[in-house]
Amino acid sequence: MKKFIVTTLLIGLLVGCQSSSTGQQRLKYRNNLSKLNASSSLISQDPWNFVQKQLHINIPENKRIQAEKQKILKNRVSLETNLQRSEPYIYYIVKQLNERKMPVELALIPVIESSYNQLATSHAKAAGLWQIVPITAKQYGLEQNRYFDSRRDFIQSTDAAINLLQYLNQRFDGDWLLTIAAYNAGESRIRKAIKWNQDKKLPTNFWALNLSKETMQYVPKFLALVDVLKNNEQYKLSLPTCEYENSLVRIELTQQISLEKIAQYSGISLDELLEYNAAYLKKVVKGGSYHLFIPTAYADNLITKLKELQLASPNIVDLMYLENINHSMPNSFDAIALTNNKYIKINDIDIRFYEKEHLRYSQIIYQVKNGDNLYKIAKNYKVKVNELIKWNKLTNSNKLKPGDKLTINIENR
């Protein structure tokens, strides 16, 4: 799991999630939501309650999910804290997932990845709510420079993460367990594990794959979280009661301004503001295409001040009305139903069989030496030449040269 420092911001967020503004303010924010469609309106009223009622991925009963569930329940308070910390972000995330016809369960990924902390950074240099690594950021057009890191921009990182999940789900033919595994481990690693199983004539569902310990725990943890959320009363888990005035809005700026000044103008604490705008690495918001995130409750007073100083455009962008046009079409089939049907009969007996099969084989990387050829290497490791060609996708087996590396699957006797 990713390790990070939780700042003193946590205290402010917990208070904000449980507190309410005046009735007059709340009425004003509710009136602003009157034009939302039915689903978005329900999300704006109680996002986690909406998620709970839309949980459709079936949770199998197996030892790996049970083990992760026990860990979660042992730290129930920690999960409640993480869910509460989601308050500024959860509305937009759930709305986007719902509109794209993707499982709203995916809103739990930032719980695993970052505990909904935008300042989170992993040892692998993954950053932000969705813990996006630099190479993925580049692939999905997320800007990174000495002043700005889009991986910590709430909207840009969320759109990129959802685009990635949608892409992976299409690549894995609608299988959401393989999709989530690939989000953690990378598409190529899952493909490699599938290919290995295919070569051994083994099933290629998630539970059958031989993956890293982290990924083998990641998907069961996700499913355990879904189960705990779905049955929160049974597990004595309190879902957060969030107020819409604590959700974020976006303000477009016309000139450079420091976050310290924004905090002074708005009355919000600087620490809280820094998390919402963590993408600005120098704590300065630049003009042009740059923007500012701030909770709805602070927006009116702030924009009045910014307009006086001619620092902001006239509009406050409510994120519930913000459309994301940079995404592919959803699957033409019901991927959740496909996933549920695929995994409905897999149980602990099957998983024990898969684990035994994994122990039967080892995979090594062999470095070609002077005088080597495929026949000689195959004979030494008691495999077939055509297997070496297949495992390594060799197009010209006569051109092996010293230093080349070959993957060899060996059966353990």
N, C-alpha and C positions, 0 to 999 in steps of 0.2 A: 504494500500500500504506500501511497505517496506520503511523505513526511513534510510537514510545514509548520510554521509558527502561527498560532492563532493570536491575533492582536487584541488589544483592549476593545476593539470594535465590537466584539462578541456581546459585551454587556449591553451596548446601545441597541444592537439588533434584537436581542431577546426582549428588551423592554418594549421596543417598537412593535414587535410582532404581537404582543399581548395587550398593548394599550390601544385606546381609541381616541380620536379627535372629537371635537364638538359636533353635536348633531347637525349644525348648520354647515360645517365643512363637509361632513360625510354626505349630506344631501346634495351638495354641489358636485362632488366627485361622482356620485351615482347618476346625477342628471347628465353628466358628460358621457356616460356609458349607454344612454338610452337608444342609440342607433346600432348597437352591436347585435349580431345574430344570436339565436337562442343559446348555442353552445358557448360562444364567447362571453355571453352575459353570465352564464352559470360559472364559467371559469373566474370571471372577475369577482363573483360573490364569495367563492370559497374554492380556491384552486386544488388543494389537496383532497377535499371532499369529492370534487369532480374526478380527479385521478382515481381515487379509491373505487368509485362507481363504474369506472371504465377499464378495470383490470381484467383482461381477457386471456392472457397467456396462462395455460394450465401449469400447475406446479406439481411435478411428480414427487412421489415419496421415495427418496433414496438417501443413502448414508452421507453422500457428499453435501447435499442440500441441508440435511439435518445438522451436520457439523457446523456449517456456516450460520445456520439459524441459532444454534446455541451460543455462538460467539456474539451475535447481534443482541440476543436477549440478555446476555450477561452485561452488556453495555447499553441497555435500553435508553438511559438518560443521554448518552452521547448521540444516539440516533435522533432523539427528540430535538436535541440542540441543533443538529445538522439540518433537520427539516425546517426548523424555525429560521435558520440562517438563510434559507432559500427565498424568504418572503419578497425581497425586491425583484427577484429574477423569475420566479416560478410562473407568473401570469403569462409572460411572453413565451416561455419555453413550452408550456402546455398548449397554448393557442396554436403555435407553429406545428407541433406534433399532431394535434387534432385535425388541423386544416389539411395536412398532408396525408391523412389517413394512416398514420404510423402509430404504434402502440404508445399510449401516454406513459406507460411504465418506464420508457426511456428517460423520463425526467429524473429517475433514480440514479442514472449514470454519474452525474456530478456529485451525488452523495458518496459514491465509492471513490471517484477520482480525486475530489478536492474538498469534500465536506462542504460544498457550496461556498468555498472561499476563493475569491478572485486572485488573491495574493499568493496562492499555493504554487510551489515550484518543486518538481521532483528531481531526484539525482540524475535522471536521464534528460534534464532540461525541458521537460514538459511543463506547460504553464497555463494558468487560468482555470475557470470552472471546469472545463472539459479536458484539461491536461493535454493540450495539443503540442506535439513535438515539432521542432523547427522544420523538418523535412515535409511533414504533413501541412504545416502552415504555408510553406512555399507552393505546394501542389494546389492548395485551395485559395491562393491569392491573398493570404493574410500578410499584411505589411509588417516588417520588422526593421527598425533602425534604432539609432541611439536615443531617439526621443519618443518613439511610439512602438508599441507591440500589440498588434491586433488580437493576439491570442488572449489578451486580458481585456479586450473590448467586448462587453457583454453581448451585444447584438451580432457583431461580426463573427465572434467565436462560436456562438450558438448556431448561427446559420451554417457555418462551415462544418460543425460537428454533425448537425442534422443532415446536411448534404452528404457527408461521408457515410453516415449510417444508412441513408437511403441507397447510396451507390453500393455499399457492401451487401445490403439485403438483396439487391438485384443480382449481384455477382454470385451470391450463394443461393439463388433460386428461391428466395422468400423464407429461408430458414433463419429465424431470428436468433437462435442460440449460436449458430455459426457466425452470424453477423456480429453479435456482441463479443464473441471470442476474438474475431478479427479486429474489432475496435481496440481491444486490449493488446493483442499480439502482433497485429499486422496481417494483411491479406495473404502475403506470400508464405508466412509461417503456417497458416491454416491450410493453404493449398498444398504445401509440402507434406503436412501430416495426412491430408486426405489421399494424396498420391501414394504415400507409404502404405496406408491401409488397403488401397486398391491393389497394389502389387502383392499384398498378402491375402487378397480376397476376403478382407474384413469389412464390416459395415463402415460407413463414412459419416455417421451422425456424430454430434459433438461428444457424447459420452464415450464413444469408441475410439476417439483420437488420443494419441500420445503427445501431449503438449507440456509446456513448462508448468511448474508448480503454481506460478502466479495465475496463469490463464485457467488452469484446472480448478482454481479456487474462485476466480473472478465471476464466471457464469453462475456457479452455484450460489455465490453470495448475492448476485443480482436477483436470482429467483427466490432466494430466502427473504430478501427485502420486499419483494412483491407480495409474498405470502404473509409476512408480518403486517404490511400495510393493509392488505385486503382483510385481515382478521385482527385488526388492531385492538378491538375490545377483548378478544380471547387472550391476546398476549399483553394486555394492559399497557398499550402504547398510546400516548396522547398525541393526536394530530394537531398541528398548529392552527390557531385561529388568526388568520392574517387579515389585515385591513388594507383596502385598495389604496388609501392615501400614502401607504408606505411602499407601493410599487414605484418603479422608476419611470420617469419621462425623459425625453431627449430634447435638449435645447441647442439649436444651431448658433454658433458664434461667428462673428464677423472679424474679430481681432483677437490677438493673443492676450491671454490673461492667466494669472497664476491661480492654482486651486486654493491657495491661502486666501486670496481676495474673494473668491467665490464663497468660501466658508464664512467669511466676515459678512458679506452681503446677504447671505441666505439664512444665517443662524444655525446651520448644521455644523456638527463637529468636523474638524479637519480629518481626523482618522477615518470617520465614516465616509466622507467624501472621497478620500484617497482610494478606498476599496472599490467604490462604484466606478471610479475613473482610473483604475490601476494601469490602463494602457499607456498613460502619460508618464513616462519613466522619469522625467525631470520635474514633475509636479506642475507643469505649465501646459495649458490647453492652447493649441494653436488655432488660428482662424481658418478660413477657406472651407475645406471639406471636413474639418474637425468639429466635434460636438461635445456636449457635456451631458452626463447622466446625473439626475438628482431625484429624490423621492417626490411624489406628486404634492405632498403637503407643503413642501418648501418652494414649489415652482413659481407660483404667482408673484410672491414678494420678490423673488430673485429676478424674474424677467422684467418686472417693473423697474428695478434698479439698473439692470443691464441696458434696457432701452434708453433710460435717462443718459447713460454714458455712451450710447450708440455702439454697444458691444454685441448685441444679439439681434437675430432676425425676429420678426413679430410672432412667430408661432411656437407653441409648445407641442411637441409630438407625443401624443399618447400612444404607447407601444401596442396597446390592444387594437389600434387601427392601422398599425404599420404592416405593410405587406412585404413579403420576401419573394421577389420575382426570379431570383437566381437559383432555381432548383429544378430537377428533372421531374418528369411525370411519375405519379405513384404507380405501383404494380397494378396490372389489370386483374389480378386475382387476390384472394384474401390470404395474405401471408401469415396472419395469426392462426387461421384455421389450418393452413398447411402445416405450420409448426406444431400445433397441438396434435394433429392426426399422426404426424411423423413420430412423435415421441411418446404417445399415449401408452404404449405397451412395454416400454423399456423400464426395467426395474433393477434391483440390486444384483440379481442373479446374472443379468446381462453384463452389468458393470464389472462384476468379479471375473467373468469370462474375458472381457476386453483387457483387464489388467494383467491376467495371466498371459494373454497373447503378446502384450507389450514386453513382458519379461523374456519371452522366447527369442526375441531378436535384439540385436545391437546394430547401431549404425556407426560406421567409422569413415573418416576422410583419409584416403590414401594418396600420398604424393608420389607421382611417377618418377622412377629412377632410370639411369642409363641401362639400356638393354631390355627394358620392360616392353611387353606387348599385352594386349587384352587377354590372349589365351593363357599366358603365363600368370597374370594377375588373378584371373578367374580360377585357375587350377590351385593356386596357393591358398585362396580363401574359400574354395569349394562352392563356387557359384558358377553360373553359366555366362558365357560371353554375351549372349543376347540380353541378359539381365543387366550387365554392366552398361551396355549400350542404352537400354531403356531408362535405367536409373539416372544416367548422366546426359541423356538427350544427345548422344553423339551422332553426328552426321557423317563424319569421316573417321572411322576407327583406325585407319592406317597412319594418322597424323598425330599420334601421341608423342609428346616430347617431355623430357625431364623437367620437373617442376609443376606439371599439370596436376590438378587435384581431382580425384574420383571419389564419389560417394559409393560405399559398399554396405549392403545390408547382410548381416551375418546371423545365421540361426544359432542360438546358444544350445549346445548339446547337454 
